[in-house]
Amino acid sequence: MATQTFTVPGRFPSLNEFYRMPPMKQNRVKQKCDEAVAWAAKGARIHRMERVRIRCAWFEPNHRRDLDNVCFGKKFVCDGLVKAGVLIDDKPRYVVGFVDEFAYDEENPRIVVTLETA
């Protein structure tokens, strides 16, 4: 099974934070998050993959946010990978599943994304 890994620095807004934003701000935030993923993937020289399982390790600075709100960021990961040209699309034909892992790092919140060939 071939794998490729890259890291997105920082963290994304939670589901609750995102839906509390006005629609115009939601759009700006989504574009910013998608671009952060795309640039991180390009910077790591991630190659195009046909069918993948996406594993995300969400490193939060503390225990304040519910984990299901944190992993809402998968939407940004998928859209950013399409934007970077790593995935053709994020439909089930190309993304067969997800695995989420959670850890805490107060000084270095980040998202470590591993793409596994399915």
C-alpha positions in Angstrom: 0.0 0.0 0.0 1.5 3.3 -1.1 1.3 6.2 1.2 2.1 9.9 1.1 2.1 12.3 4.0 2.1 16.0 4.5 1.4 18.5 7.3 -1.0 21.5 7.4 0.1 23.9 10.1 -2.4 25.4 12.5 -6.0 24.2 12.8 -9.3 24.7 11.0 -12.4 26.2 12.5 -14.7 23.7 14.2 -18.2 22.9 12.7 -19.8 25.1 15.4 -17.4 28.0 14.7 -18.0 27.7 11.0 -21.8 27.7 11.1 -21.8 30.7 13.4 -20.1 32.8 10.7 -22.0 34.9 8.2 -22.1 33.3 4.8 -19.6 35.7 3.2 -17.0 35.0 6.0 -17.7 31.2 5.6 -16.7 31.4 2.0 -13.5 33.3 2.8 -12.5 30.9 5.6 -13.3 27.9 3.4 -11.1 29.2 0.6 -8.3 30.0 3.0 -8.4 26.5 4.5 -8.7 24.8 1.1 -5.6 26.8 -0.1 -3.7 25.9 3.1 -4.2 22.2 2.3 -3.3 22.7 -1.4 -0.1 24.5 -0.7 1.0 22.0 2.0 0.4 19.1 -0.4 2.2 20.9 -3.2 5.1 21.8 -0.9 5.4 18.2 0.1 5.4 17.1 -3.6 2.4 14.9 -3.1 1.7 13.0 -6.3 -1.7 12.4 -7.9 -3.5 9.4 -6.6 -6.5 7.6 -8.1 -8.3 6.0 -5.1 -7.4 6.8 -1.5 -8.2 6.4 2.1 -7.5 9.7 3.9 -6.0 9.5 7.4 -6.0 12.8 9.4 -4.2 13.2 12.7 -5.7 16.3 14.3 -3.2 17.9 16.7 -5.2 20.3 18.9 -3.7 22.8 21.4 -6.1 21.7 24.1 -9.2 19.6 25.0 -11.7 22.4 24.5 -13.3 21.4 21.2 -15.4 18.3 20.7 -13.6 15.8 18.4 -16.6 15.6 16.0 -16.4 19.3 15.5 -12.6 19.2 14.9 -12.8 16.5 12.1 -15.3 18.6 10.2 -12.1 19.9 8.6 -12.1 16.8 6.4 -14.2 18.9 4.0 -11.3 21.4 3.6 -8.8 18.6 3.3 -10.7 16.9 0.4 -11.4 20.2 -1.4 -7.8 21.3 -1.0 -6.5 18.0 -2.4 -8.7 18.4 -5.5 -7.5 22.1 -5.8 -3.9 20.9 -5.7 -4.5 18.2 -8.4 -3.7 15.4 -6.0 -7.3 14.0 -6.3 -9.4 14.0 -9.5 -12.5 14.6 -7.3 -13.6 13.8 -3.8 -16.5 11.6 -4.8 -16.7 8.0 -3.4 -15.1 6.7 -6.6 -11.8 8.4 -5.6 -12.1 8.7 -1.7 -13.0 5.4 -0.2 -12.9 6.3 3.4 -11.5 8.3 6.3 -9.6 7.6 9.5 -9.4 10.2 12.2 -6.9 10.3 15.0 -6.6 13.0 17.7 -3.7 14.2 19.8 -2.7 17.4 21.6 0.2 19.7 21.1 -0.2 23.1 22.7 2.8 24.6 20.9 2.3 23.2 17.4 -1.3 22.5 16.4 -1.5 20.9 13.0 -3.1 18.4 10.8 -1.1 15.5 9.5 -2.7 14.0 6.4 -1.7 10.6 5.1 -3.1 9.4 1.8 -3.2 5.6 1.5 -3.7 3.9 -1.8 -7.0 2.0 -1.7 
